[in-house]
């Protein structure tokens, strides 16, 4: 379980914009879910934003990884999020 060790990651300026956008995108989905009062359009939009957020988190944390073995589980998460877009 090397991919959970903090020593396997290093700060990378390429990851910061992606990781900064992920919670904003999920927050936008939550806002629309509340605003639309859980209508079918609001739920669909929220699920889309959740998938995009998972994609961004996977890519962003993958950028922070120091080696390919550490990045692999995060890129798999990114591919799961991407498949739902």
C-alpha positions in Angstrom: 0.0 0.0 0.0 2.7 2.4 -1.0 0.2 4.7 -2.7 -1.2 5.9 0.6 2.2 6.9 2.1 2.7 10.6 2.2 6.4 10.1 1.3 5.2 8.9 -2.1 4.0 12.3 -3.2 5.6 15.7 -3.8 4.2 19.1 -4.5 3.7 19.7 -8.2 2.4 23.0 -9.6 0.7 21.2 -12.4 -1.6 19.4 -10.0 -2.8 22.5 -8.0 -5.2 23.9 -10.6 -6.8 20.5 -11.2 -7.1 19.8 -7.4 -8.5 23.3 -6.8 -11.2 22.9 -9.4 -12.4 19.4 -8.2 -14.1 20.6 -5.0 -15.5 23.6 -6.8 -17.1 21.4 -9.5 -18.6 19.1 -6.8 -19.9 22.1 -4.9 -21.5 23.4 -8.1 -23.2 20.0 -8.5 -24.4 20.2 -4.9 -25.7 23.7 -5.4 -27.7 22.7 -8.4 -29.1 19.7 -6.6 -30.3 21.8 -3.8 -31.5 24.6 -6.1 -33.5 22.3 -8.3 -35.0 20.5 -5.3 -33.7 17.1 -6.3 -35.4 17.1 -9.7 -34.3 14.6 -12.3 -32.3 17.3 -14.1 -30.6 18.3 -10.8 -29.7 14.8 -9.8 -28.3 14.1 -13.3 -26.3 17.3 -13.2 -25.0 16.4 -9.7 -23.9 12.9 -10.9 -22.2 14.4 -13.9 -20.3 16.9 -11.6 -19.4 14.1 -9.2 -17.9 12.1 -12.1 -15.9 15.1 -13.3 -14.8 15.7 -9.7 -13.6 12.1 -9.4 -11.8 12.5 -12.7 -10.0 15.7 -11.5 -9.0 14.2 -8.2 -7.6 11.1 -9.8 -5.6 13.2 -12.3 -4.5 15.7 -9.8 -3.3 13.3 -7.2 -1.7 11.2 -10.0 0.3 14.3 -10.9 1.6 14.5 -7.3 2.9 11.0 -7.3 6.6 10.4 -7.5 6.5 7.2 -9.5 4.2 5.3 -11.8 3.2 2.6 -9.3 2.0 5.3 -6.9 0.0 7.1 -9.6 -1.6 4.0 -11.0 -4.5 3.7 -8.5 -5.3 7.4 -8.9 -5.3 7.2 -12.7 -7.7 4.2 -12.4 -10.0 6.4 -10.3 -9.7 9.1 -13.0 -10.7 6.6 -15.7 -13.7 5.5 -13.7 -14.8 9.1 -13.4 -14.1 9.7 -17.1 -16.2 6.7 -18.1 -19.3 8.2 -16.5 -19.0 11.6 -18.2 
